[in-house]
Structure formats: structure tokens, C-alpha cells
Amino acid sequence: MVSFIDDHRADYGVEPICAQLQIAPSTFYEHKARQADPGRLPDRTKRDAELSFDIRRVWEENFQVYGARKVWRQMNREDIEVARCTIERLMQRLGIE
């Protein structure tokens, strides 16, 4: 949606496009600000990026056969506290199961 607004903002303007798409213009501007400054990303997004690296590392160190439960247990052994459902969600996003 943001890319559509970007593509057509020169022709129509942000506010009229947002009105037709039924989203607030502030949503568009906030998304653009987050893209420009990664420090403004939500805490969950930042933590997901950190955890994704650790999940892939644990999975590859164990010959790519560990499922979410074993990855979760290994990460807890390494004092990386994370919920199992978070591991499941991120493994699915990474395309590893």
C-alpha cells in the first residue's frame, strides 16, 4: 500500500489517495519514517531480527533437523529466554521447520 502511495503521490497527493484507501495519512508518514530510521522500528521487530539470527544458527549447528521445540530448548540452555510460540513463528517466517 505504501509503495502504491509513493508511486502516485506526485499525481494525486498523499491525502486524497489515503482517503480513497481509507487509511490515515499519518500511517503512511510513520511507515516512511520507520524505513528511513531503523531506530523507530517497534521493539518486537528489533527482537525478531536478533532472534532470527540465533534460531538459524542453532538450527544449522544441529544439521538442520531440529524443530521448534528443540531449537527453543537449546536457546534456553544458552540463556536466551524466548517463548516457544515465538520460535515457531520465526522459524515459519524463515522457511525452516
Number of C-alpha atoms within 10 A of each C-alpha: 10 12 10 9 18 14 11 12 15 9 8 11 12 18 16 13 19 19 11 8 11 9 13 13 14 12 12 18 13 12 14 14 14 13 12 11 10 11 11 13 14 10 9 9 11 13 10 16 11 11 19 16 11 15 23 17 13 18 20 12 11 12 8 13 13 17 14 22 13 16 23 23 16 16 18 14 10 9 9 13 11 13 11 16 12 14 22 19 13 20 20 12 11 13 8 16 14
